[in-house]
């Protein structure tokens, strides 16, 4: 009787799924939506800032790194989305079955997210603040930290908007942002006349192992290990591990296959019938990462052709202002257009990052408290998540402002690097390996992904873990690794406490 009831519930929930396009229908392209969110989360910081910086420092050779990162993160995103479409199980839910105290790894991710999200929000708001200072000709100088005052105001405004908007607004806003930026990117290509042969060669050659000589005039970059710099690019380009975990949550809103279920189904009939929906996340993810790489290539070209020749790089509190040279070398009247596009990109990134938090917290509640459905998507939980990241961002910006000095203006990249090494690199390795594990554990041989996708995730998992550990070591030695291991220990203890609390 219970099995019949479960199957009936599944049938009722999936009856609200959107109509399935025919196999050869062009309507499959209209599924693009969640992928626009992922693309917009990285365009503002990953492409506009770090692709430009990478081009200035390493030339077209850095394109090989960006291409590899996009391919590996595509495999990660598609594999987790594919599993969700087939079974209705989010990675957090599958991780509940790992050896050890039940739920320890989701709790570790929660503990690490508590400081990481406010740090990223403050970074994006701070970057917008630097643009505001440039546009207002240095208002609120305050020993070089005036951009932090602008950042606080910007965060309050965009945070307020995030309180009032759900997934529907998020998807619409980010599709518009991506579309407008794509038009700007095509325009930029015609302006800079890149060396196409050098770009193609850069895709297949490794980056240089050291900075160019002129970087010595920028001590904060020259003293930064090349491995840490490259690993930062790996983390920001294409998004972070939390972005991909949120992407799976966004698929529940789309109700592709079994993604919209309020339960996990291992029923062979139900999972097989959902198989036809695999094409939706495949198209969505592919378009998303193709856009990300396109943006990367264009801004690498801008950094190589313009910034490097002027011996300038995005740094400190000038992460977006030096890129104005991309258009200023053509005509001064194009400079306002650049600033408008940069503001649009970063505002979309900031808004999207804030809205990722409710998706993550909702999926954690779904995994840790499976019987409390009213909590998973409650407005109270959503408001709590937005409040957490916005107030946390205000605290981080306030601390940066309080510690500002005239001799050492506060830098934003130094702020975000430690968090990025986990969220954008190490966490991706964990998700890659556990995605392959979940497919082997819970899918029949007929429904498992192609061998190439499994191998891609295993390779990505090993590479991301290696880069994460090396990046931590090169950045702050044993201290960073000790903090991470301490967080894992705290997650194990929290899982034991959580189990006793709910027993």
FENGITA-V664912 format. One record per residue. N is the residue number from 1. RES is the residue in one small letter. PSI is psi as a letter, one per 20 degrees, with the letter a starting at -180 (999 if undefined). D_CENTER is the distance of its C-alpha to the mean C-alpha in Angstrom with 2 decimals. Layout:
N,RES,PSI,D_CENTER / N,RES,PSI,D_CENTER
This chain:
1,x,g,43.67 / 2,x,h,40.27 / 3,x,g,38.85 / 4,x,g,40.27 / 5,x,g,38.71 / 6,x,g,35.21 / 7,x,h,35.58 / 8,x,g,36.89 / 9,x,g,33.94 / 10,x,g,31.53 / 11,x,g,33.60 / 12,x,g,33.60 / 13,x,h,29.83 / 14,x,i,29.11 / 15,x,i,31.87 / 16,x,j,29.55 / 17,x,q,27.11 / 18,x,q,26.94 / 19,x,q,29.51 / 20,x,p,28.68 / 21,x,q,29.07 / 22,x,r,31.71 / 23,x,h,30.93 / 24,x,j,31.52 / 25,x,p,30.50 / 26,x,i,28.46 / 27,x,i,27.13 / 28,x,h,24.46 / 29,x,h,22.63 / 30,x,i,22.53 / 31,x,i,20.16 / 32,x,p,17.24 / 33,x,f,15.40 / 34,x,h,12.44 / 35,x,h,11.16 / 36,x,h,11.69 / 37,x,g,9.28 / 38,x,g,6.39 / 39,x,g,8.24 / 40,x,h,8.90 / 41,x,h,5.64 / 42,x,h,5.85 / 43,x,g,9.63 / 44,x,g,10.82 / 45,x,g,9.84 / 46,x,g,8.93 / 47,x,g,11.91 / 48,x,h,14.28 / 49,x,f,14.40 / 50,x,h,13.62 / 51,x,g,14.90 / 52,x,g,17.93 / 53,x,g,18.38 / 54,x,h,18.18 / 55,x,h,20.70 / 56,x,h,22.96 / 57,x,h,23.02 / 58,x,i,23.13 / 59,x,b,24.05 / 60,x,i,23.33 / 61,x,h,23.19 / 62,x,i,19.52 / 63,x,h,18.84 / 64,x,h,19.66 / 65,x,g,16.82 / 66,x,h,14.28 / 67,x,g,15.98 / 68,x,g,16.00 / 69,x,g,12.30 / 70,x,g,11.70 / 71,x,g,14.51 / 72,x,g,13.52 / 73,x,h,9.99 / 74,x,g,11.90 / 75,x,g,14.39 / 76,x,g,12.21 / 77,x,g,10.82 / 78,x,h,14.34 / 79,x,g,16.18 / 80,x,h,14.72 / 81,x,g,15.13 / 82,x,g,18.57 / 83,x,h,19.67 / 84,x,g,18.85 / 85,x,h,20.73 / 86,x,h,23.65 / 87,x,i,24.05 / 88,x,j,22.18 / 89,x,p,20.73 / 90,x,q,17.21 / 91,x,g,16.20 / 92,x,h,17.13 / 93,x,h,20.49 / 94,x,h,21.14 / 95,x,i,20.44 / 96,x,h,23.24 / 97,x,j,25.62 / 98,x,q,24.82 / 99,x,q,27.86 / 100,x,a,28.46 / 101,x,p,28.43 / 102,x,p,26.88 / 103,x,j,23.31 / 104,x,h,22.90 / 105,x,g,19.48 / 106,x,h,17.85 / 107,x,h,19.62 / 108,x,g,18.34 / 109,x,h,14.70 / 110,x,g,16.03 / 111,x,h,17.86 / 112,x,h,15.02 / 113,x,h,12.81 / 114,x,g,15.87 / 115,x,h,15.68 / 116,x,g,12.01 / 117,x,g,10.96 / 118,x,h,14.00 / 119,x,g,13.40 / 120,x,h,10.11 / 121,x,g,11.97 / 122,x,h,14.98 / 123,x,g,13.43 / 124,x,g,12.38 / 125,x,h,15.77 / 126,x,h,17.54 / 127,x,g,16.48 / 128,x,h,17.88 / 129,x,h,20.84 / 130,x,h,21.64 / 131,x,g,21.92 / 132,x,g,24.17 / 133,x,g,26.36 / 134,x,g,26.76 / 135,x,h,27.74 / 136,x,j,30.18 / 137,x,l,31.65 / 138,x,k,30.78 / 139,x,q,31.44 / 140,x,l,31.22 / 141,x,g,31.39 / 142,x,l,31.86 / 143,x,k,31.97 / 144,x,j,28.91 / 145,x,j,26.76 / 146,x,h,27.47 / 147,x,h,23.95 / 148,x,h,23.07 / 149,x,g,25.57 / 150,x,g,23.99 / 151,x,g,20.55 / 152,x,g,22.16 / 153,x,g,23.71 / 154,x,g,20.66 / 155,x,h,18.67 / 156,x,g,21.70 / 157,x,g,21.91 / 158,x,h,18.36 / 159,x,h,18.29 / 160,x,g,21.57 / 161,x,h,20.30 / 162,x,h,17.48 / 163,x,h,20.35 / 164,x,i,22.18 / 165,x,q,19.67 / 166,x,b,18.53 / 167,x,h,16.52 / 168,x,g,19.06 / 169,x,g,18.66 / 170,x,g,14.86 / 171,x,g,15.18 / 172,x,g,18.10 / 173,x,g,16.70 / 174,x,h,13.59 / 175,x,g,15.96 / 176,x,g,18.31 / 177,x,g,15.91 / 178,x,g,14.85 / 179,x,g,18.56 / 180,x,g,19.87 / 181,x,h,17.62 / 182,x,g,18.68 / 183,x,g,22.23 / 184,x,h,21.73 / 185,x,g,20.39 / 186,x,g,23.47 / 187,x,g,25.60 / 188,x,h,24.24 / 189,x,g,25.16 / 190,x,h,28.71 / 191,x,g,28.91 / 192,x,i,28.08 / 193,x,m,29.87 / 194,x,r,27.81 / 195,x,n,29.59 / 196,x,h,28.63 / 197,x,g,30.32 / 198,x,h,28.54 / 199,x,g,25.14 / 200,x,g,26.15 / 201,x,h,27.52 / 202,x,h,24.36 / 203,x,h,22.42 / 204,x,j,24.78 / 205,x,q,25.60 / 206,x,q,24.03 / 207,x,r,23.10 / 208,x,q,25.79 / 209,x,j,26.23 / 210,x,r,27.06 / 211,x,q,26.55 / 212,x,q,29.16 / 213,x,h,32.15 / 214,x,i,31.49 / 215,x,i,28.42 / 216,x,h,31.08 / 217,x,i,31.38 / 218,x,n,27.91 / 219,x,h,28.43 / 220,x,h,25.01 / 221,x,g,23.62 / 222,x,h,26.76 / 223,x,j,26.75 / 224,x,p,23.17 / 225,x,p,23.26 / 226,x,h,22.14 / 227,x,g,20.34 / 228,x,g,18.27 / 229,x,g,17.53 / 230,x,h,16.59 / 231,x,h,14.50 / 232,x,g,12.49 / 233,x,g,11.88 / 234,x,h,10.95 / 235,x,h,8.24 / 236,x,h,6.74 / 237,x,p,7.78 / 238,x,i,6.15 / 239,x,r,2.47 / 240,x,r,3.44 / 241,x,h,6.40 / 242,x,h,6.47 / 243,x,g,4.21 / 244,x,h,6.84 / 245,x,h,9.43 / 246,x,h,9.17 / 247,x,g,9.52 / 248,x,h,12.69 / 249,x,h,13.84 / 250,x,h,13.65 / 251,x,h,15.88 / 252,x,h,18.44 / 253,x,h,18.87 / 254,x,h,19.63 / 255,x,l,21.99 / 256,x,p,21.72 / 257,x,c,24.21 / 258,x,j,24.21 / 259,x,h,20.74 / 260,x,j,22.58 / 261,x,q,24.89 / 262,x,j,25.41 / 263,x,r,26.40 / 264,x,p,25.83 / 265,x,p,28.33 / 266,x,j,29.82 / 267,x,p,32.57 / 268,x,h,33.04 / 269,x,g,34.23 / 270,x,g,31.32 / 271,x,h,28.67 / 272,x,g,30.64 / 273,x,h,30.89 / 274,x,i,27.11 / 275,x,h,26.80 / 276,x,i,27.35 / 277,x,i,24.09 / 278,x,h,22.06 / 279,x,h,22.32 / 280,x,g,20.22 / 281,x,h,16.81 / 282,x,g,18.03 / 283,x,g,18.59 / 284,x,g,15.53 / 285,x,g,13.15 / 286,x,g,15.51 / 287,x,g,15.69 / 288,x,g,11.96 / 289,x,h,11.63 / 290,x,g,15.07 / 291,x,g,14.11 / 292,x,g,11.26 / 293,x,h,14.00 / 294,x,g,16.59 / 295,x,g,15.00 / 296,x,g,14.55 / 297,x,g,18.20 / 298,x,g,19.54 / 299,x,h,18.21 / 300,x,g,19.23 / 301,x,g,22.57 / 302,x,g,22.77 / 303,x,h,22.16 / 304,x,g,24.69 / 305,x,h,27.33 / 306,x,g,27.32 / 307,x,g,25.72 / 308,x,h,27.14 / 309,x,h,30.53 / 310,x,j,30.54 / 311,x,l,29.31 / 312,x,q,26.49 / 313,x,q,22.86 / 314,x,p,20.16 / 315,x,r,20.75 / 316,x,c,21.62 / 317,x,k,21.86 / 318,x,m,22.04 / 319,x,h,18.48 / 320,x,i,19.10 / 321,x,h,22.88 / 322,x,h,23.99 / 323,x,i,22.18 / 324,x,h,24.83 / 325,x,h,27.06 / 326,x,h,25.38 / 327,x,h,27.55 / 328,x,h,30.16 / 329,x,i,31.76 / 330,x,g,32.56 / 331,x,p,33.71 / 332,x,h,33.33 / 333,x,i,33.08 / 334,x,i,29.67 / 335,x,g,28.17 / 336,x,h,27.78 / 337,x,h,25.95 / 338,x,g,23.40 / 339,x,h,22.91 / 340,x,g,22.66 / 341,x,h,19.91 / 342,x,g,17.99 / 343,x,g,18.45 / 344,x,g,17.33 / 345,x,g,14.05 / 346,x,h,13.25 / 347,x,g,14.71 / 348,x,h,12.57 / 349,x,g,9.34 / 350,x,g,11.21 / 351,x,g,12.55 / 352,x,h,9.50 / 353,x,g,8.00 / 354,x,g,11.58 / 355,x,i,11.93 / 356,x,h,9.20 / 357,x,g,11.65 / 358,x,h,14.61 / 359,x,g,13.10 / 360,x,g,12.37 / 361,x,h,15.78 / 362,x,g,17.50 / 363,x,h,16.65 / 364,x,g,17.72 / 365,x,h,20.89 / 366,x,h,21.48 / 367,x,g,21.41 / 368,x,h,23.36 / 369,x,m,25.73 / 370,x,h,26.31 / 371,x,i,29.56 / 372,x,m,28.42 / 373,x,h,27.09 / 374,x,i,27.86 / 375,x,h,25.25 / 376,x,g,22.22 / 377,x,k,21.72 / 378,x,q,24.11 / 379,x,h,23.76 / 380,x,g,24.59 / 381,x,g,21.64 / 382,x,g,19.30 / 383,x,h,21.05 / 384,x,g,20.88 / 385,x,g,17.09 / 386,x,g,16.89 / 387,x,g,19.78 / 388,x,g,18.28 / 389,x,h,15.22 / 390,x,g,17.41 / 391,x,h,20.41 / 392,x,g,18.53 / 393,x,h,17.10 / 394,x,g,20.71 / 395,x,g,22.02 / 396,x,g,19.83 / 397,x,h,20.84 / 398,x,g,24.38 / 399,x,h,24.62 / 400,x,h,23.51 / 401,x,g,26.13 / 402,x,h,28.75 / 403,x,j,28.42 / 404,x,q,28.40 / 405,x,q,31.36 / 406,x,h,33.01 / 407,x,h,33.06 / 408,x,n,29.39 / 409,x,q,27.11 / 410,x,p,23.84 / 411,x,q,21.01 / 412,x,h,17.36 / 413,x,h,15.95 / 414,x,h,18.17 / 415,x,g,16.79 / 416,x,i,13.11 / 417,x,g,13.95 / 418,x,g,15.08 / 419,x,h,12.16 / 420,x,h,9.75 / 421,x,h,12.27 / 422,x,g,11.78 / 423,x,h,8.24 / 424,x,i,7.00 / 425,x,f,10.47 / 426,x,g,12.96 / 427,x,h,11.13 / 428,x,h,10.17 / 429,x,g,13.91 / 430,x,g,15.02 / 431,x,g,13.31 / 432,x,g,14.72 / 433,x,g,18.15 / 434,x,h,18.42 / 435,x,g,17.48 / 436,x,h,20.45 / 437,x,g,22.50 / 438,x,g,21.98 / 439,x,g,23.04 / 440,x,h,26.11 / 441,x,h,27.04 / 442,x,i,26.75 / 443,x,q,27.22 / 444,x,r,30.59 / 445,x,h,31.24 / 446,x,h,31.41 / 447,x,i,27.94 / 448,x,q,26.06 / 449,x,r,23.69 / 450,x,q,25.27 / 451,x,h,25.95 / 452,x,h,23.90 / 453,x,h,20.66 / 454,x,g,21.64 / 455,x,g,22.50 / 456,x,g,19.24 / 457,x,h,17.36 / 458,x,g,20.02 / 459,x,g,19.76 / 460,x,g,15.99 / 461,x,g,16.49 / 462,x,g,19.31 / 463,x,g,17.78 / 464,x,h,14.54 / 465,x,g,16.89 / 466,x,g,19.33 / 467,x,h,17.07 / 468,x,g,15.68 / 469,x,g,19.32 / 470,x,g,20.66 / 471,x,g,18.14 / 472,x,g,19.05 / 473,x,g,22.68 / 474,x,h,22.77 / 475,x,g,21.07 / 476,x,k,23.26 / 477,x,b,25.22 / 478,x,h,26.30 / 479,x,g,25.25 / 480,x,g,21.49 / 481,x,h,22.24 / 482,x,h,24.77 / 483,x,g,22.36 / 484,x,g,20.02 / 485,x,h,23.13 / 486,x,h,24.45 / 487,x,h,21.44 / 488,x,g,22.01 / 489,x,g,25.66 / 490,x,h,24.93 / 491,x,g,22.93 / 492,x,g,25.98 / 493,x,h,28.34 / 494,x,h,26.40 / 495,x,h,26.49 / 496,x,g,30.24 / 497,x,g,30.76 / 498,x,h,28.77 / 499,x,g,30.92 / 500,x,h,34.10 / 501,x,h,33.11 / 502,x,j,32.70 / 503,x,999,35.62
